[in-house]
Amino acid sequence: MFLRTFRWSFGITLLGLAAAAYLWGANGFGVVLILSILEISLSFDNAVINATVLKRMTPFWQRIFLTVGVLIAVFGMRLVFPLLVVALTAHIGPQTVVSLALDSSKTYNGLTYAQHLDAAHPAIAAFGGTFLLMIFLDFVFGEKEIRWLGPLERGLERIGKLDQLSVIVALVVLMLSARFFAGAESETVLLAGVAGLVSYLAVSGLSNLFESAGEADEDEDEADEGAEATDRSGKPVLLVAGKAAFFLFLYLEVLDASFSFDGVVGAFAISQDIFQITLGLGIGAMYIRSLTVYLVRQGTLDDYVYLEHGAHYAIGALAVILMVSIKYTIPEVVTGLIGVAFIGLALLSSMARNRREGDGDGEDAELSAPAHTARL
């Protein structure tokens, strides 16, 4: 299972590093390797969140995510989209942006491509921060079958019954960020944040709409064979396809963009070559997608039930960090460590829960079964 899921990642890594060594020598090889490792280390929480969505999709759409989704992630989100961001925020023509990106020493209005991209950071952070904040808020305010931080999550669920509370909180956070962090960029931050909010509401709303319509059709047709799967506990899970799956796919791509924006900007501290950056981050993105599929196929989220909680809290922390980074510089290592800490704590809590439940099952079995069938 492991080798089959990660075979494309291993193959692309070998080809990518070989190409880096051939084109840029030992220095380029090292840069691409560092960037790929950095991308992987910063995106574990992204993989867990992706898996919570991907497990609701049919195997066909899971393959689309691993193939077409990778092309979009590598060439779209990590190469083309930064070019568009610079063009829009700096009001530069497409040809000029491309020439700036290809020549790291070339300037426009006194700034290089990397500096223009860094100048666009407030808009990038506001868009990504608002989008990620909505994911976090909808999770903590929504009802959950399993709670990690019981008293806190029960309290948040109670106040979450207020209609559109997530949107209200997100807008308040956006306005406060524009007021205290944005300075002269307040209008840009507000517009970008609203764009992030609209993107989240549009993509998730359309996905939910078509998913509900699909469920209604399944009920009317007495559910087509194979339309449902079961998780590790035997609970049926409706696998979405068609338009619902398409919008879930778009949701995952926007989510990936929200995670990758900051990494793309930060990558220029390691290299000024846009192709080295794209190759390194692209290799990392491939591993994140393979890890996502592996988590789904192994049923990891069903086995370690608090991982989803930990990933959402990590996303909430990242959203706050993005908003604060509009004014203050936050080291990448801080962002990465916070995400790893939440995932690690959630994993340990899940393992402890599994041990407790296993001990309880063992005691029940010893009481109810003959001695020779008791669990060891």
Secondary structure, DSSP 4 states (H G I P E B T S, - for coil): -HHHHHHHHHHHHHHHHHHHHHHHHHHHHHHHHHHHHHHHHT-HHHHHHHHHHHTTB-HHHHHHHHHHHHHIIIIIIIIIHHHHHHHHHHT--HHHHHHHHH-TT--BTTB-HHHHHHHTHHHHHHHHHHHHHHHHHHHHHS--SS-SSHHHHHHHHHHTTSTTHHHHHHHHHHHHHHHHT-GGGHHHHHHHHHHHHHHHHHHHHHHHHHHHHHHHHHHHTT--TTSEEE-TT--EEEPB-HHHHHHHHHHHHHHHHHHHHHHHHHHTTT-S-HHHHHHHHHHHHHHHHHHHHHHHHHTHHHHSTTHHHHHHHHHHHHHHHHHHTTTS---HHHHHHHHHHHHHHHHHHHHHHHHHHHHHHHHHHHHHS-GGGS--
